[in-house]
Every structure is written in structure tokens, then in C-alpha cells.
Amino acid sequence: MAVFNSVLDPATPEFQRNRADMLAKISELRNAVETVSYGGNDKARQKHLDRGKLLPRDRVNRLLDQGAPFLELSQLAGWGMYDGKVPSGGL
């Protein structure tokens, strides 16, 4: 197997800057996914529940066999397009 030698130096200021920027982007992405995964604000969620309806993720979880893997695609569909009001647009 071929071995690839890296010329990256993690001690350089440029590497450290890039690393910090990437960690910030990862944090931003995780926060966005967490926001949309919650499925709306508390008032909207409660209104849905008061009508006797299941929240979208609860519905999906009931359809799946227990322990079955589920990969949610397009979690951020519509994110940033409608003034931040697209909870679970991809579900």
C-alpha cells in the first residue's frame, strides 16, 4: 500500500487559524441541526400535541423497528430561506 506523506504542519499559525475556523463552522452546523431537529418553537409544538397529533420525528420513530438505523437526509432543507422558520423542512 502506498504511503502518503503530509506536508501539513499543525504548529503553524495558518493551520491553527484554519482549524479554529473549521471548528466554528462545525459548531454552527451542529447548532442549526439541533434547532431544526427540535421541530419549531414550544408554542407550535404544544399546539400540535394539543390537537392529538404526533410530532414528525415521533411519527417516524413509530414507523421504524426498534433499533433500526435511520439516516435523515436534507436536515437543513430550507434553512436560511424563510427567515429561519423552517423547522424540519426536510423531514
PyMOL CGO cylinders between C-alpha atoms (Angstrom):
from pymol import cmd
from pymol.cgo import CYLINDER

trace = [
    CYLINDER, 0.00, 0.00, 0.00, 1.29, 3.44, -0.89, 0.3, 1, 1, 1, 1, 1, 1,
    CYLINDER, 1.29, 3.44, -0.89, 2.09, 5.80, 1.95, 0.3, 1, 1, 1, 1, 1, 1,
    CYLINDER, 2.09, 5.80, 1.95, 1.24, 9.45, 1.56, 0.3, 1, 1, 1, 1, 1, 1,
    CYLINDER, 1.24, 9.45, 1.56, 3.46, 11.86, 3.39, 0.3, 1, 1, 1, 1, 1, 1,
    CYLINDER, 3.46, 11.86, 3.39, 1.84, 15.03, 4.67, 0.3, 1, 1, 1, 1, 1, 1,
    CYLINDER, 1.84, 15.03, 4.67, 3.47, 18.42, 4.48, 0.3, 1, 1, 1, 1, 1, 1,
    CYLINDER, 3.47, 18.42, 4.48, 0.96, 19.95, 6.89, 0.3, 1, 1, 1, 1, 1, 1,
    CYLINDER, 0.96, 19.95, 6.89, 2.43, 21.47, 9.99, 0.3, 1, 1, 1, 1, 1, 1,
    CYLINDER, 2.43, 21.47, 9.99, -0.19, 21.73, 12.74, 0.3, 1, 1, 1, 1, 1, 1,
    CYLINDER, -0.19, 21.73, 12.74, 2.04, 24.16, 14.63, 0.3, 1, 1, 1, 1, 1, 1,
    CYLINDER, 2.04, 24.16, 14.63, 1.79, 26.92, 12.01, 0.3, 1, 1, 1, 1, 1, 1,
    CYLINDER, 1.79, 26.92, 12.01, -0.46, 29.93, 12.65, 0.3, 1, 1, 1, 1, 1, 1,
    CYLINDER, -0.46, 29.93, 12.65, -2.25, 29.31, 9.33, 0.3, 1, 1, 1, 1, 1, 1,
    CYLINDER, -2.25, 29.31, 9.33, -3.10, 25.73, 10.32, 0.3, 1, 1, 1, 1, 1, 1,
    CYLINDER, -3.10, 25.73, 10.32, -4.30, 26.88, 13.74, 0.3, 1, 1, 1, 1, 1, 1,
    CYLINDER, -4.30, 26.88, 13.74, -6.47, 29.59, 12.14, 0.3, 1, 1, 1, 1, 1, 1,
    CYLINDER, -6.47, 29.59, 12.14, -7.97, 27.11, 9.67, 0.3, 1, 1, 1, 1, 1, 1,
    CYLINDER, -7.97, 27.11, 9.67, -8.61, 24.64, 12.48, 0.3, 1, 1, 1, 1, 1, 1,
    CYLINDER, -8.61, 24.64, 12.48, -10.36, 27.27, 14.60, 0.3, 1, 1, 1, 1, 1, 1,
    CYLINDER, -10.36, 27.27, 14.60, -12.47, 28.37, 11.62, 0.3, 1, 1, 1, 1, 1, 1,
    CYLINDER, -12.47, 28.37, 11.62, -13.45, 24.77, 10.84, 0.3, 1, 1, 1, 1, 1, 1,
    CYLINDER, -13.45, 24.77, 10.84, -14.37, 24.05, 14.46, 0.3, 1, 1, 1, 1, 1, 1,
    CYLINDER, -14.37, 24.05, 14.46, -16.55, 27.18, 14.45, 0.3, 1, 1, 1, 1, 1, 1,
    CYLINDER, -16.55, 27.18, 14.45, -18.29, 26.01, 11.25, 0.3, 1, 1, 1, 1, 1, 1,
    CYLINDER, -18.29, 26.01, 11.25, -18.85, 22.55, 12.74, 0.3, 1, 1, 1, 1, 1, 1,
    CYLINDER, -18.85, 22.55, 12.74, -20.37, 24.13, 15.84, 0.3, 1, 1, 1, 1, 1, 1,
    CYLINDER, -20.37, 24.13, 15.84, -22.60, 26.33, 13.67, 0.3, 1, 1, 1, 1, 1, 1,
    CYLINDER, -22.60, 26.33, 13.67, -23.76, 23.29, 11.70, 0.3, 1, 1, 1, 1, 1, 1,
    CYLINDER, -23.76, 23.29, 11.70, -24.49, 21.26, 14.84, 0.3, 1, 1, 1, 1, 1, 1,
    CYLINDER, -24.49, 21.26, 14.84, -26.48, 24.15, 16.31, 0.3, 1, 1, 1, 1, 1, 1,
    CYLINDER, -26.48, 24.15, 16.31, -28.53, 24.50, 13.11, 0.3, 1, 1, 1, 1, 1, 1,
    CYLINDER, -28.53, 24.50, 13.11, -29.27, 20.75, 13.02, 0.3, 1, 1, 1, 1, 1, 1,
    CYLINDER, -29.27, 20.75, 13.02, -30.26, 20.83, 16.70, 0.3, 1, 1, 1, 1, 1, 1,
    CYLINDER, -30.26, 20.83, 16.70, -32.59, 23.78, 16.05, 0.3, 1, 1, 1, 1, 1, 1,
    CYLINDER, -32.59, 23.78, 16.05, -34.41, 22.14, 13.14, 0.3, 1, 1, 1, 1, 1, 1,
    CYLINDER, -34.41, 22.14, 13.14, -34.47, 18.76, 14.90, 0.3, 1, 1, 1, 1, 1, 1,
    CYLINDER, -34.47, 18.76, 14.90, -36.43, 20.33, 17.76, 0.3, 1, 1, 1, 1, 1, 1,
    CYLINDER, -36.43, 20.33, 17.76, -39.23, 20.95, 15.26, 0.3, 1, 1, 1, 1, 1, 1,
    CYLINDER, -39.23, 20.95, 15.26, -40.34, 24.50, 15.96, 0.3, 1, 1, 1, 1, 1, 1,
    CYLINDER, -40.34, 24.50, 15.96, -40.87, 26.69, 18.96, 0.3, 1, 1, 1, 1, 1, 1,
    CYLINDER, -40.87, 26.69, 18.96, -42.51, 25.44, 22.14, 0.3, 1, 1, 1, 1, 1, 1,
    CYLINDER, -42.51, 25.44, 22.14, -45.84, 27.10, 21.32, 0.3, 1, 1, 1, 1, 1, 1,
    CYLINDER, -45.84, 27.10, 21.32, -46.07, 25.48, 17.87, 0.3, 1, 1, 1, 1, 1, 1,
    CYLINDER, -46.07, 25.48, 17.87, -45.05, 22.09, 19.23, 0.3, 1, 1, 1, 1, 1, 1,
    CYLINDER, -45.05, 22.09, 19.23, -47.62, 22.26, 22.03, 0.3, 1, 1, 1, 1, 1, 1,
    CYLINDER, -47.62, 22.26, 22.03, -50.36, 23.34, 19.61, 0.3, 1, 1, 1, 1, 1, 1,
    CYLINDER, -50.36, 23.34, 19.61, -49.58, 20.29, 17.50, 0.3, 1, 1, 1, 1, 1, 1,
    CYLINDER, -49.58, 20.29, 17.50, -49.66, 17.99, 20.54, 0.3, 1, 1, 1, 1, 1, 1,
    CYLINDER, -49.66, 17.99, 20.54, -52.89, 19.56, 21.86, 0.3, 1, 1, 1, 1, 1, 1,
    CYLINDER, -52.89, 19.56, 21.86, -54.57, 18.58, 18.59, 0.3, 1, 1, 1, 1, 1, 1,
    CYLINDER, -54.57, 18.58, 18.59, -53.69, 14.97, 19.36, 0.3, 1, 1, 1, 1, 1, 1,
    CYLINDER, -53.69, 14.97, 19.36, -51.07, 14.79, 16.64, 0.3, 1, 1, 1, 1, 1, 1,
    CYLINDER, -51.07, 14.79, 16.64, -47.62, 13.27, 16.82, 0.3, 1, 1, 1, 1, 1, 1,
    CYLINDER, -47.62, 13.27, 16.82, -44.59, 15.38, 16.06, 0.3, 1, 1, 1, 1, 1, 1,
    CYLINDER, -44.59, 15.38, 16.06, -42.90, 14.36, 12.78, 0.3, 1, 1, 1, 1, 1, 1,
    CYLINDER, -42.90, 14.36, 12.78, -39.93, 12.63, 14.38, 0.3, 1, 1, 1, 1, 1, 1,
    CYLINDER, -39.93, 12.63, 14.38, -42.22, 10.79, 16.80, 0.3, 1, 1, 1, 1, 1, 1,
    CYLINDER, -42.22, 10.79, 16.80, -44.23, 9.55, 13.81, 0.3, 1, 1, 1, 1, 1, 1,
    CYLINDER, -44.23, 9.55, 13.81, -41.11, 8.34, 12.02, 0.3, 1, 1, 1, 1, 1, 1,
    CYLINDER, -41.11, 8.34, 12.02, -39.83, 6.64, 15.19, 0.3, 1, 1, 1, 1, 1, 1,
    CYLINDER, -39.83, 6.64, 15.19, -43.10, 4.71, 15.49, 0.3, 1, 1, 1, 1, 1, 1,
    CYLINDER, -43.10, 4.71, 15.49, -42.77, 3.51, 11.90, 0.3, 1, 1, 1, 1, 1, 1,
    CYLINDER, -42.77, 3.51, 11.90, -39.27, 2.14, 12.38, 0.3, 1, 1, 1, 1, 1, 1,
    CYLINDER, -39.27, 2.14, 12.38, -38.41, -1.12, 14.06, 0.3, 1, 1, 1, 1, 1, 1,
    CYLINDER, -38.41, -1.12, 14.06, -36.79, -0.52, 17.42, 0.3, 1, 1, 1, 1, 1, 1,
    CYLINDER, -36.79, -0.52, 17.42, -33.06, -0.11, 16.96, 0.3, 1, 1, 1, 1, 1, 1,
    CYLINDER, -33.06, -0.11, 16.96, -33.36, 0.18, 13.17, 0.3, 1, 1, 1, 1, 1, 1,
    CYLINDER, -33.36, 0.18, 13.17, -30.94, 2.67, 11.66, 0.3, 1, 1, 1, 1, 1, 1,
    CYLINDER, -30.94, 2.67, 11.66, -32.41, 5.85, 10.22, 0.3, 1, 1, 1, 1, 1, 1,
    CYLINDER, -32.41, 5.85, 10.22, -30.45, 8.43, 8.27, 0.3, 1, 1, 1, 1, 1, 1,
    CYLINDER, -30.45, 8.43, 8.27, -32.31, 11.69, 7.96, 0.3, 1, 1, 1, 1, 1, 1,
    CYLINDER, -32.31, 11.69, 7.96, -31.41, 13.38, 4.69, 0.3, 1, 1, 1, 1, 1, 1,
    CYLINDER, -31.41, 13.38, 4.69, -31.65, 17.10, 3.96, 0.3, 1, 1, 1, 1, 1, 1,
    CYLINDER, -31.65, 17.10, 3.96, -31.95, 18.07, 7.61, 0.3, 1, 1, 1, 1, 1, 1,
    CYLINDER, -31.95, 18.07, 7.61, -31.35, 21.69, 6.72, 0.3, 1, 1, 1, 1, 1, 1,
    CYLINDER, -31.35, 21.69, 6.72, -33.70, 21.88, 3.71, 0.3, 1, 1, 1, 1, 1, 1,
    CYLINDER, -33.70, 21.88, 3.71, -35.00, 25.43, 3.53, 0.3, 1, 1, 1, 1, 1, 1,
    CYLINDER, -35.00, 25.43, 3.53, -32.64, 26.63, 6.27, 0.3, 1, 1, 1, 1, 1, 1,
    CYLINDER, -32.64, 26.63, 6.27, -31.98, 30.36, 5.93, 0.3, 1, 1, 1, 1, 1, 1,
    CYLINDER, -31.98, 30.36, 5.93, -34.55, 30.79, 3.16, 0.3, 1, 1, 1, 1, 1, 1,
    CYLINDER, -34.55, 30.79, 3.16, -37.64, 31.77, 5.13, 0.3, 1, 1, 1, 1, 1, 1,
    CYLINDER, -37.64, 31.77, 5.13, -36.44, 33.94, 7.99, 0.3, 1, 1, 1, 1, 1, 1,
    CYLINDER, -36.44, 33.94, 7.99, -35.33, 30.88, 9.97, 0.3, 1, 1, 1, 1, 1, 1,
    CYLINDER, -35.33, 30.88, 9.97, -38.84, 29.43, 10.18, 0.3, 1, 1, 1, 1, 1, 1,
    CYLINDER, -38.84, 29.43, 10.18, -38.44, 26.03, 8.58, 0.3, 1, 1, 1, 1, 1, 1,
    CYLINDER, -38.44, 26.03, 8.58, -38.20, 23.53, 11.42, 0.3, 1, 1, 1, 1, 1, 1,
    CYLINDER, -38.20, 23.53, 11.42, -37.78, 20.06, 9.98, 0.3, 1, 1, 1, 1, 1, 1,
    CYLINDER, -37.78, 20.06, 9.98, -38.34, 21.21, 6.42, 0.3, 1, 1, 1, 1, 1, 1,
    CYLINDER, -38.34, 21.21, 6.42, -36.61, 18.09, 5.13, 0.3, 1, 1, 1, 1, 1, 1,
    CYLINDER, -36.61, 18.09, 5.13, -38.48, 15.53, 7.24, 0.3, 1, 1, 1, 1, 1, 1,
]
cmd.load_cgo(trace, "trace")
